[in-house]
Amino acid sequence: MARWNPQSEDPVGKNEHVGRRLFNEPLLVGAQNHSHFAGLDLRNFEETRDREFSLDRLGRSGVENVVVRYLRPRADAAGEKFTPPKPINGWAVLRVRQLENPPKGSLGLAVIASPITGIEVNENIYHAHVVLPQSPDHYFMALHLRNLFSTYGEMKSAEPVEQPPHRFLKFAPTWLRRLLLGRDDRERRD
């Protein structure tokens, strides 16, 4: 399947899925029996650099794995820029229409396509952003965005999609595949 290549002048569609990168944040060390918060960490939704909330366009009508495979090295490179470096855990995913027209509340946010030009991992043709309003502070906006993503969205893991070993073998007869891959049906029966 060919990878979707959005054009920079194309508006972001209402059914597109956008994701916020979730980086592994350090946890507080406390009592031994202290349970950790199982929800989305608020720090992943705080934007203090400027008023643009950065997102990745993950698919036209659903999350497309070929797009995630394109974005994974870029997310890893972004995580390396933190001090100390943070691994990527995945994406919090939401449909654009739920950001622009939230089911509850009156704070709709327009998603704007903003591809980043560069070389290799510094380029991101799937980049988008939301311009955050000036009136609520960044903490309120982080709470609002985390609520939208956790209530109406889903998680997309950053685990790489496994490719079958030796893709050319799918055309070989079964007995040849087993021989080359070292599998034997007799071992399974025993």
FINUVEX-695070 format. One record per atom (N, C-alpha, C): residue number from 0; x, y, z. Coordinates in steps of 0.1 Angstrom, whole numbers, plus 2048, in hexadecimal, padded with zeros to 3 digits. Layout:
SEDREN;seq;east;north;up
SEDREN;NUM;X;Y;Z
...
END
This chain:
SEDREN;seq;east;north;up
SEDREN;0;808;7F4;800
SEDREN;0;800;800;800
SEDREN;0;809;80C;800
SEDREN;1;806;816;7F7
SEDREN;1;80E;822;7F6
SEDREN;1;80B;82B;802
SEDREN;2;815;832;807
SEDREN;2;813;83B;812
SEDREN;2;80C;847;80E
SEDREN;3;803;84C;816
SEDREN;3;7FC;858;814
SEDREN;3;805;864;815
SEDREN;4;805;86D;80B
SEDREN;4;80E;879;80B
SEDREN;4;805;885;80A
SEDREN;5;802;88B;816
SEDREN;5;7F9;897;815
SEDREN;5;801;8A3;80F
SEDREN;6;7FA;8AB;808
SEDREN;6;800;8B7;802
SEDREN;6;7FF;8C2;80C
SEDREN;7;809;8CA;80C
SEDREN;7;80A;8D5;816
SEDREN;7;7FE;8DF;815
SEDREN;8;7F9;8E1;809
SEDREN;8;7EE;8EA;808
SEDREN;8;7E0;8E4;80B
SEDREN;9;7E0;8D7;80D
SEDREN;9;7D3;8D0;810
SEDREN;9;7CF;8D3;81E
SEDREN;10;7C2;8D6;821
SEDREN;10;7BE;8D8;82F
SEDREN;10;7BD;8CA;836
SEDREN;11;7BE;8CA;843
SEDREN;11;7BD;8BE;84A
SEDREN;11;7AE;8BA;84A
SEDREN;12;7AB;8AD;847
SEDREN;12;79E;8A8;846
SEDREN;12;797;8A6;854
SEDREN;13;78A;8A7;854
SEDREN;13;783;8A5;861
SEDREN;13;784;896;866
SEDREN;14;786;88D;85D
SEDREN;14;787;87F;862
SEDREN;14;796;87A;863
SEDREN;15;79F;883;861
SEDREN;15;7AD;87F;863
SEDREN;15;7B0;87D;872
SEDREN;16;7B9;874;874
SEDREN;16;7BD;871;882
SEDREN;16;7CA;878;884
SEDREN;17;7CB;880;88F
SEDREN;17;7D7;886;893
SEDREN;17;7DC;881;8A0
SEDREN;18;7E9;881;8A2
SEDREN;18;7EE;87C;8AF
SEDREN;18;7F8;885;8B5
SEDREN;19;7F8;885;8C2
SEDREN;19;802;88C;8CA
SEDREN;19;80C;882;8CF
SEDREN;20;819;884;8CD
SEDREN;20;823;87B;8D1
SEDREN;20;824;87A;8E0
SEDREN;21;824;86E;8E5
SEDREN;21;825;86C;8F3
SEDREN;21;833;867;8F7
SEDREN;22;83A;86F;8FE
SEDREN;22;848;86B;902
SEDREN;22;847;865;910
SEDREN;23;851;85C;913
SEDREN;23;852;857;921
SEDREN;23;856;861;92A
SEDREN;24;84E;865;934
SEDREN;24;851;86F;93E
SEDREN;24;856;868;94B
SEDREN;25;85F;86E;952
SEDREN;25;864;868;95E
SEDREN;25;859;869;969
SEDREN;26;858;85E;971
SEDREN;26;84D;85D;97B
SEDREN;26;853;861;988
SEDREN;27;84B;865;991
SEDREN;27;84F;868;99F
SEDREN;27;852;85B;9A6
SEDREN;28;85C;85B;9AE
SEDREN;28;85F;84F;9B6
SEDREN;28;859;851;9C4
SEDREN;29;851;848;9C8
SEDREN;29;84A;84A;9D5
SEDREN;29;849;83D;9DC
SEDREN;30;83F;83B;9E3
SEDREN;30;83D;82F;9EB
SEDREN;30;83D;823;9E2
SEDREN;31;841;818;9E8
SEDREN;31;841;80B;9E0
SEDREN;31;834;807;9DB
SEDREN;32;829;809;9E3
SEDREN;32;81C;805;9DF
SEDREN;32;814;810;9D7
SEDREN;33;81B;81A;9D3
SEDREN;33;814;825;9CC
SEDREN;33;811;821;9BE
SEDREN;34;804;822;9BA
SEDREN;34;801;81E;9AC
SEDREN;34;803;82B;9A3
SEDREN;35;807;828;997
SEDREN;35;809;833;98D
SEDREN;35;7FD;836;986
SEDREN;36;7FC;843;982
SEDREN;36;7F0;848;97A
SEDREN;36;7F0;840;96D
SEDREN;37;7E5;83B;969
SEDREN;37;7E4;833;95D
SEDREN;37;7DF;83B;951
SEDREN;38;7DC;848;952
SEDREN;38;7D7;850;947
SEDREN;38;7E2;856;940
SEDREN;39;7DF;860;937
SEDREN;39;7E9;867;92F
SEDREN;39;7EF;871;938
SEDREN;40;7FC;872;937
SEDREN;40;804;87C;93F
SEDREN;40;802;88A;939
SEDREN;41;7FE;893;942
SEDREN;41;7FC;8A1;93E
SEDREN;41;807;8A8;937
SEDREN;42;814;8A4;93B
SEDREN;42;820;8AA;936
SEDREN;42;821;8A8;927
SEDREN;43;81B;89E;921
SEDREN;43;81B;89C;913
SEDREN;43;812;8A6;90B
SEDREN;44;809;8AD;912
SEDREN;44;800;8B6;90C
SEDREN;44;803;8C4;90F
SEDREN;45;80D;8C7;917
SEDREN;45;811;8D5;91A
SEDREN;45;81A;8DA;90F
SEDREN;46;817;8E6;90B
SEDREN;46;81F;8EC;900
SEDREN;46;823;8FA;906
SEDREN;47;82F;8FB;90A
SEDREN;47;834;908;90F
SEDREN;47;83D;910;906
SEDREN;48;841;909;8FB
SEDREN;48;84B;910;8F2
SEDREN;48;844;91B;8EA
SEDREN;49;838;919;8E5
SEDREN;49;831;923;8DE
SEDREN;49;822;91F;8DE
SEDREN;50;81A;926;8D6
SEDREN;50;80C;923;8D6
SEDREN;50;807;918;8CC
SEDREN;51;811;911;8C6
SEDREN;51;80E;907;8BC
SEDREN;51;80F;8F9;8C3
SEDREN;52;804;8F2;8C3
SEDREN;52;804;8E4;8C9
SEDREN;52;806;8DB;8BD
SEDREN;53;812;8D4;8BE
SEDREN;53;817;8CC;8B3
SEDREN;53;80F;8BE;8B2
SEDREN;54;80C;8BA;8A6
SEDREN;54;805;8AD;8A4
SEDREN;54;80B;8A6;898
SEDREN;55;808;899;897
SEDREN;55;80C;892;88B
SEDREN;55;7FF;88D;884
SEDREN;56;7FE;88E;877
SEDREN;56;7F3;889;870
SEDREN;56;7F5;87A;86E
SEDREN;57;7ED;871;873
SEDREN;57;7EF;863;873
SEDREN;57;7E8;85B;868
SEDREN;58;7DE;861;862
SEDREN;58;7D6;85A;858
SEDREN;58;7CA;862;853
SEDREN;59;7C5;85E;848
SEDREN;59;7BA;865;842
SEDREN;59;7AD;862;849
SEDREN;60;7AA;855;84C
SEDREN;60;79E;851;853
SEDREN;60;7A1;848;85E
SEDREN;61;7AD;845;861
SEDREN;61;7B1;83C;86B
SEDREN;61;7C0;83D;86C
SEDREN;62;7C6;837;877
SEDREN;62;7D4;837;878
SEDREN;62;7DA;82E;86E
SEDREN;63;7E3;833;865
SEDREN;63;7EA;82B;85B
SEDREN;63;7F7;827;85F
SEDREN;64;7FA;81A;860
SEDREN;64;807;815;865
SEDREN;64;813;819;85C
SEDREN;65;811;81B;84F
SEDREN;65;81C;820;847
SEDREN;65;820;82E;84B
SEDREN;66;816;836;84F
SEDREN;66;819;844;854
SEDREN;66;820;843;861
SEDREN;67;81C;83A;86A
SEDREN;67;822;839;877
SEDREN;67;831;834;876
SEDREN;68;833;82B;86C
SEDREN;68;841;826;869
SEDREN;68;84A;832;864
SEDREN;69;844;83B;85D
SEDREN;69;84B;847;858
SEDREN;69;84E;850;864
SEDREN;70;845;852;86D
SEDREN;70;846;85B;878
SEDREN;70;84E;856;884
SEDREN;71;850;849;885
SEDREN;71;857;843;890
SEDREN;71;865;848;892
SEDREN;72;86E;848;887
SEDREN;72;87B;84D;889
SEDREN;72;87B;85C;88C
SEDREN;73;872;864;887
SEDREN;73;871;872;88A
SEDREN;73;86D;874;899
SEDREN;74;865;86C;89E
SEDREN;74;861;86D;8AC
SEDREN;74;86D;868;8B5
SEDREN;75;874;85E;8B1
SEDREN;75;880;85A;8B8
SEDREN;75;88A;865;8B9
SEDREN;76;88C;86C;8AD
SEDREN;76;896;877;8AD
SEDREN;76;891;883;8B5
SEDREN;77;884;885;8B6
SEDREN;77;87F;890;8BE
SEDREN;77;881;88D;8CD
SEDREN;78;880;880;8D1
SEDREN;78;882;87C;8DE
SEDREN;78;891;87D;8E3
SEDREN;79;89A;87C;8D9
SEDREN;79;8A8;87D;8DC
SEDREN;79;8AC;88B;8DF
SEDREN;80;8A4;895;8DB
SEDREN;80;8A7;8A3;8DE
SEDREN;80;8A4;8A7;8EC
SEDREN;81;89C;89F;8F4
SEDREN;81;89A;8A2;902
SEDREN;81;8A6;8A0;90A
SEDREN;82;8A7;8A6;916
SEDREN;82;8B2;8A4;91F
SEDREN;82;8AB;89F;92C
SEDREN;83;8AC;893;930
SEDREN;83;8B2;888;929
SEDREN;83;8A9;883;91E
SEDREN;84;8AE;87B;915
SEDREN;84;8A6;876;90A
SEDREN;84;89A;86E;90F
SEDREN;85;88F;86F;907
SEDREN;85;883;868;90B
SEDREN;85;87F;85F;900
SEDREN;86;87B;853;902
SEDREN;86;876;84A;8F8
SEDREN;86;868;84D;8F5
SEDREN;87;864;84B;8E8
SEDREN;87;856;84D;8E4
SEDREN;87;84E;841;8E8
SEDREN;88;842;843;8EE
SEDREN;88;839;839;8F2
SEDREN;88;82E;836;8E8
SEDREN;89;82B;840;8E0
SEDREN;89;821;83F;8D6
SEDREN;89;81A;84C;8D3
SEDREN;90;80E;84C;8CF
SEDREN;90;806;858;8CC
SEDREN;90;7F9;857;8D3
SEDREN;91;7F4;862;8D8
SEDREN;91;7E6;864;8DC
SEDREN;91;7DF;868;8CF
SEDREN;92;7D5;861;8CA
SEDREN;92;7CF;863;8BD
SEDREN;92;7C0;868;8BF
SEDREN;93;7BD;872;8B6
SEDREN;93;7AF;878;8B7
SEDREN;93;7AB;87C;8A9
SEDREN;94;79F;87B;8A5
SEDREN;94;79A;880;899
SEDREN;94;79A;88F;899
SEDREN;95;79D;895;88D
SEDREN;95;79D;8A4;88C
SEDREN;95;790;8AA;890
SEDREN;96;785;8A4;88C
SEDREN;96;778;8AA;88F
SEDREN;96;775;8AB;89E
SEDREN;97;77B;8A3;8A6
SEDREN;97;77A;8A3;8B5
SEDREN;97;782;8AE;8BB
SEDREN;98;78D;8B2;8B4
SEDREN;98;794;8BE;8B9
SEDREN;98;78E;8CB;8B4
SEDREN;99;789;8CB;8A8
SEDREN;99;783;8D7;8A3
SEDREN;99;775;8DA;8A8
SEDREN;100;76D;8CF;8AB
SEDREN;100;760;8D0;8B0
SEDREN;100;75F;8C6;8BC
SEDREN;101;764;8C9;8C8
SEDREN;101;764;8C0;8D3
SEDREN;101;755;8BC;8D7
SEDREN;102;753;8AF;8DA
SEDREN;102;746;8AB;8DE
SEDREN;102;740;8B3;8EA
SEDREN;103;749;8B6;8F3
SEDREN;103;745;8BE;8FF
SEDREN;103;74E;8CA;900
SEDREN;104;749;8D5;904
SEDREN;104;751;8E1;905
SEDREN;104;751;8E9;8F9
SEDREN;105;756;8F5;8FA
SEDREN;105;755;8FF;8EF
SEDREN;105;762;903;8E9
SEDREN;106;76D;8FC;8EE
SEDREN;106;77A;900;8E9
SEDREN;106;77F;8F7;8DD
SEDREN;107;77A;8FB;8D1
SEDREN;107;77E;8F4;8C5
SEDREN;107;78C;8F9;8C0
SEDREN;108;794;8F0;8BB
SEDREN;108;7A1;8F5;8B6
SEDREN;108;7A3;8F0;8A8
SEDREN;109;7A7;8F9;89F
SEDREN;109;7A9;8F6;891
SEDREN;109;7B7;8EF;88F
SEDREN;110;7B7;8E4;888
SEDREN;110;7C3;8DD;885
SEDREN;110;7C8;8E2;877
SEDREN;111;7D5;8E6;877
SEDREN;111;7DB;8EC;86B
SEDREN;111;7E7;8E3;866
SEDREN;112;7E7;8DF;85A
SEDREN;112;7F2;8D8;854
SEDREN;112;7FE;8E1;853
SEDREN;113;809;8DC;859
SEDREN;113;816;8E4;859
SEDREN;113;822;8DB;857
SEDREN;114;823;8D5;84B
SEDREN;114;82F;8CC;849
SEDREN;114;83C;8D3;84B
SEDREN;115;845;8CB;850
SEDREN;115;853;8D0;854
SEDREN;115;85C;8CB;849
SEDREN;116;863;8D4;842
SEDREN;116;86D;8D0;838
SEDREN;116;87A;8CE;83F
SEDREN;117;882;8C5;83A
SEDREN;117;88F;8C2;83F
SEDREN;117;895;8B6;838
SEDREN;118;89F;8B0;83E
SEDREN;118;8A6;8A5;839
SEDREN;118;8A4;899;842
SEDREN;119;8A0;88E;83D
SEDREN;119;89E;881;844
SEDREN;119;895;883;850
SEDREN;120;899;880;85C
SEDREN;120;890;881;868
SEDREN;120;88D;88F;86C
SEDREN;121;893;899;866
SEDREN;121;88F;8A7;869
SEDREN;121;883;8AB;861
SEDREN;122;87F;8A3;857
SEDREN;122;873;8A6;84F
SEDREN;122;867;89F;854
SEDREN;123;85C;8A5;854
SEDREN;123;84F;89E;858
SEDREN;123;844;8A4;84F
SEDREN;124;840;89C;845
SEDREN;124;835;8A1;83C
SEDREN;124;828;89F;843
SEDREN;125;827;898;84E
SEDREN;125;81A;896;855
SEDREN;125;818;89F;861
SEDREN;126;821;8A9;863
SEDREN;126;81F;8B2;86E
SEDREN;126;813;8BB;86D
SEDREN;127;80D;8BE;878
SEDREN;127;802;8C7;879
SEDREN;127;802;8CE;886
SEDREN;128;7FB;8D9;888
SEDREN;128;7FB;8DF;895
SEDREN;128;7ED;8E6;897
SEDREN;129;7EB;8E8;8A4
SEDREN;129;7DF;8F0;8A8
SEDREN;129;7E4;8FD;8AF
SEDREN;130;7DF;908;8AB
SEDREN;130;7E3;915;8B1
SEDREN;130;7DA;916;8BD
SEDREN;131;7E1;916;8C9
SEDREN;131;7DA;917;8D6
SEDREN;131;7D6;926;8D8
SEDREN;132;7CA;928;8DE
SEDREN;132;7C6;936;8E1
SEDREN;132;7CE;93C;8EC
SEDREN;133;7CE;949;8EC
SEDREN;133;7D6;950;8F6
SEDREN;133;7D0;950;904
SEDREN;134;7C2;951;905
SEDREN;134;7BC;953;912
SEDREN;134;7BE;948;91C
SEDREN;135;7BB;93B;91A
SEDREN;135;7BF;931;924
SEDREN;135;7CE;92F;924
SEDREN;136;7D3;92D;930
SEDREN;136;7E2;92A;931
SEDREN;136;7E5;91C;92C
SEDREN;137;7F2;919;92B
SEDREN;137;7F6;90C;925
SEDREN;137;7F2;900;92E
SEDREN;138;7F0;902;93B
SEDREN;138;7EC;8F7;943
SEDREN;138;7DE;8F3;941
SEDREN;139;7D5;8FD;940
SEDREN;139;7C7;8FB;93C
SEDREN;139;7C6;8F4;92F
SEDREN;140;7CD;8F9;925
SEDREN;140;7CD;8F3;918
SEDREN;140;7D2;8E4;918
SEDREN;141;7DC;8E1;920
SEDREN;141;7E1;8D4;921
SEDREN;141;7D6;8CB;927
SEDREN;142;7CF;8D0;931
SEDREN;142;7C4;8C8;937
SEDREN;142;7B9;8C6;92D
SEDREN;143;7B5;8D0;926
SEDREN;143;7AB;8CF;91C
SEDREN;143;7AF;8C4;911
SEDREN;144;7BB;8C6;90C
SEDREN;144;7BF;8BC;901
SEDREN;144;7C1;8AE;906
SEDREN;145;7C6;8AC;912
SEDREN;145;7C7;89F;918
SEDREN;145;7B9;899;919
SEDREN;146;7AF;8A1;91E
SEDREN;146;7A2;89C;91F
SEDREN;146;79C;897;912
SEDREN;147;79E;89F;908
SEDREN;147;799;89C;8FA
SEDREN;147;79F;88F;8F5
SEDREN;148;7AD;88E;8F6
SEDREN;148;7B4;882;8F1
SEDREN;148;7B0;876;8FA
SEDREN;149;7AF;877;907
SEDREN;149;7AD;86B;90F
SEDREN;149;79E;867;90E
SEDREN;150;795;870;90D
SEDREN;150;787;86D;90D
SEDREN;150;782;868;8FF
SEDREN;151;786;86E;8F4
SEDREN;151;781;86B;8E7
SEDREN;151;78B;865;8DE
SEDREN;152;797;864;8E2
SEDREN;152;7A2;85F;8DA
SEDREN;152;7A6;850;8DD
SEDREN;153;7B1;84D;8D8
SEDREN;153;7B7;83F;8DA
SEDREN;153;7C6;840;8DA
SEDREN;154;7CC;835;8DE
SEDREN;154;7DB;835;8DE
SEDREN;154;7E0;82D;8D3
SEDREN;155;7EB;831;8CD
SEDREN;155;7F2;82A;8C2
SEDREN;155;800;828;8C8
SEDREN;156;804;81B;8CA
SEDREN;156;811;817;8CF
SEDREN;156;81C;81B;8C5
SEDREN;157;827;81E;8CA
SEDREN;157;833;821;8C2
SEDREN;157;83A;814;8BE
SEDREN;158;836;809;8C2
SEDREN;158;83C;7FC;8BF
SEDREN;158;83D;7FB;8B0
SEDREN;159;848;7F7;8AA
SEDREN;159;849;7F6;89C
SEDREN;159;840;7EB;897
SEDREN;160;83A;7ED;88C
SEDREN;160;832;7E2;886
SEDREN;160;83B;7D8;880
SEDREN;161;83A;7CB;885
SEDREN;161;843;7C1;881
SEDREN;161;840;7BD;872
SEDREN;162;84B;7BC;86B
SEDREN;162;84A;7B7;85D
SEDREN;162;84D;7A8;85D
SEDREN;163;846;7A1;855
SEDREN;163;849;793;855
SEDREN;163;858;791;850
SEDREN;164;85F;787;856
SEDREN;164;86D;785;851
SEDREN;164;86D;780;842
SEDREN;165;876;785;83B
SEDREN;165;877;781;82D
SEDREN;165;86A;781;825
SEDREN;166;866;78D;822
SEDREN;166;859;78F;81B
SEDREN;166;858;787;80E
SEDREN;167;863;785;808
SEDREN;167;863;77E;7FB
SEDREN;167;85F;76F;7FD
SEDREN;168;860;76A;809
SEDREN;168;85D;75C;80C
SEDREN;168;84E;759;80B
SEDREN;169;846;763;80C
SEDREN;169;837;761;80C
SEDREN;169;833;75B;7FE
SEDREN;170;83B;75C;7F4
SEDREN;170;838;756;7E7
SEDREN;170;83D;748;7E5
SEDREN;171;846;744;7EF
SEDREN;171;84C;736;7EE
SEDREN;171;842;72C;7F3
SEDREN;172;844;720;7EF
SEDREN;172;83B;715;7F4
SEDREN;172;83D;714;804
SEDREN;173;833;70F;80A
SEDREN;173;834;70E;819
SEDREN;173;83F;706;81E
SEDREN;174;842;6FA;817
SEDREN;174;84D;6F2;81C
SEDREN;174;85B;6F9;81B
SEDREN;175;85C;701;810
SEDREN;175;869;709;80F
SEDREN;175;86A;714;819
SEDREN;176;85F;71B;81C
SEDREN;176;85F;725;827
SEDREN;176;863;71F;834
SEDREN;177;85E;714;838
SEDREN;177;861;70D;844
SEDREN;177;86F;709;845
SEDREN;178;874;704;839
SEDREN;178;882;700;839
SEDREN;178;88C;70B;83B
SEDREN;179;889;716;834
SEDREN;179;892;722;834
SEDREN;179;891;72A;842
SEDREN;180;885;72A;848
SEDREN;180;883;731;854
SEDREN;180;886;728;860
SEDREN;181;889;71B;85E
SEDREN;181;88D;712;869
SEDREN;181;881;70D;871
SEDREN;182;875;70D;86B
SEDREN;182;86A;708;872
SEDREN;182;867;6FA;86D
SEDREN;183;862;6F2;876
SEDREN;183;85F;6E4;873
SEDREN;183;852;6E1;87A
SEDREN;184;848;6DB;873
SEDREN;184;83B;6D8;878
SEDREN;184;83D;6CD;883
SEDREN;185;847;6C4;881
SEDREN;185;848;6B9;88A
SEDREN;185;84C;6BE;898
SEDREN;186;853;6C9;899
SEDREN;186;856;6CF;8A6
SEDREN;186;84A;6D4;8AD
SEDREN;187;840;6D9;8A6
SEDREN;187;834;6DE;8AC
SEDREN;187;82B;6D3;8B1
SEDREN;188;82B;6C7;8AA
SEDREN;188;823;6BC;8AE
SEDREN;188;827;6B6;8BB
SEDREN;189;834;6B6;8BE
SEDREN;189;83A;6AF;8CA
SEDREN;189;837;6B6;8D6
END
